[in-house]
Amino acid sequence: MKIKSFLYIFLFGVFSFSAYSQNVKLLNINQLNERIKNGKDSTYVVNFWATWCAPCIKELPHFEKLSADHKSEKLAVLLVSLDFKSKLSSSVVPFVKRKNLKNEVFLLNESSPQEFIDRIDPSWSGSIPATLFIKDDKRKFVESEFTYEQLLTEYKKL
């Protein structure tokens, strides 16, 4: 009887954990634009990062804090990984789970970097971290690492 109870508790825990774990979705630039255009939030902060980028990893907690501190506002923080698609299961998903990221996480599914870079912002050199701020018809693109204070300042400027 104890073994059976233990088994049920163990299975419940495993399924509960997996139900709450972060899901990383593939998306292309058109889908990202649709997500922003048709979303219910009024402000979007879209961070472009990668698991191999030390400055990106350093600033990720700032994006988590921004969304947590402003959860009563219509803010969506979207974390878009620029890792290779082949690294989704082996690197990106484990990284997101290990860091316990709560914001929506995507892996960009595009084959031509120069094409998607220009579509995000023509001024983007392609370096990361990079962040796009969108509120209504206003857009601001910043190609640098943020402290939390800098991120908050940019967010409040919108």
DAVEN-V87280 format. One record per residue. PHI is phi in whole degrees, -180 to 180 (none if undefined). OMEGA is omega as a letter, one per 30 degrees, with the letter a starting at -180 (* if undefined). BURIAL is # if it has 9 or more other C-alpha atoms within 8 Angstrom, else .. Layout:
PHI&OMEGA&BURIAL  PHI&OMEGA&BURIAL
//
This chain:
none&a&.  -65&a&.  -65&l&.  -64&l&.  -63&l&.  -61&l&.  -62&l&.  -63&l&.  -64&l&.  -61&a&.  -64&l&.  -61&l&.  -64&l&.  -63&a&.  -71&l&.  -66&a&.  -64&a&.  -68&l&.  -69&a&.  -97&a&.  -74&a&.  -67&l&#  -107&l&.  -106&a&#  -107&l&.  -79&l&.  -153&l&#  -105&a&#  -63&l&#  -60&l&.  -67&l&.  -63&l&#  -62&l&.  -65&l&#  -57&a&.  -74&a&.  -65&a&.  -100&l&.  -72&a&.  -92&a&.  -93&a&.  -95&a&#  -128&l&#  -124&l&#  -120&a&#  -112&a&#  -102&l&#  -102&a&#  -149&l&#  -153&a&#  -67&a&#  -95&a&.  -100&a&#  -58&l&.  -63&l&.  -64&a&#  -63&a&#  -63&a&.  -91&a&#  -53&l&.  -60&l&.  -67&l&#  -71&l&#  -63&a&#  -67&l&.  -58&a&#  -69&l&#  -68&a&.  -70&a&.  -122&a&.  -67&l&.  -82&l&.  -95&l&.  -84&a&#  -119&l&#  -123&l&#  -102&a&#  -113&l&#  -103&a&#  -110&l&#  -77&l&#  -105&l&#  -64&l&#  -63&l&.  -55&a&.  -66&a&.  -95&a&#  -54&a&#  -77&a&.  -84&a&.  -123&a&#  -69&a&#  -60&l&#  -61&l&#  -62&a&#  -62&l&#  -68&a&#  -63&a&.  -86&l&.  54&a&.  -70&a&#  -100&l&.  -68&l&#  -65&a&#  -121&l&#  -129&l&#  -117&a&#  -70&a&#  -107&a&#  -132&a&.  -98&a&.  -114&a&.  -56&a&.  -63&l&.  -67&a&.  -72&l&#  -60&l&#  -64&l&#  -74&l&.  -72&l&.  -162&a&.  -60&a&.  -83&a&.  -71&l&#  -78&a&.  106&l&.  -77&l&.  -129&g&#  -73&l&#  -146&a&#  -137&l&#  -112&l&#  -108&a&#  -135&l&#  -142&a&#  54&a&.  -101&l&.  -93&l&.  -132&l&.  -138&a&.  -115&a&#  -128&a&.  -108&l&#  -169&l&.  -81&a&#  -111&l&#  -84&l&.  -63&a&#  -62&l&.  -66&l&.  -62&l&#  -62&l&#  -62&l&.  -63&l&.  -62&a&#  -72&l&.  -69&a&.  -68&*&.
//
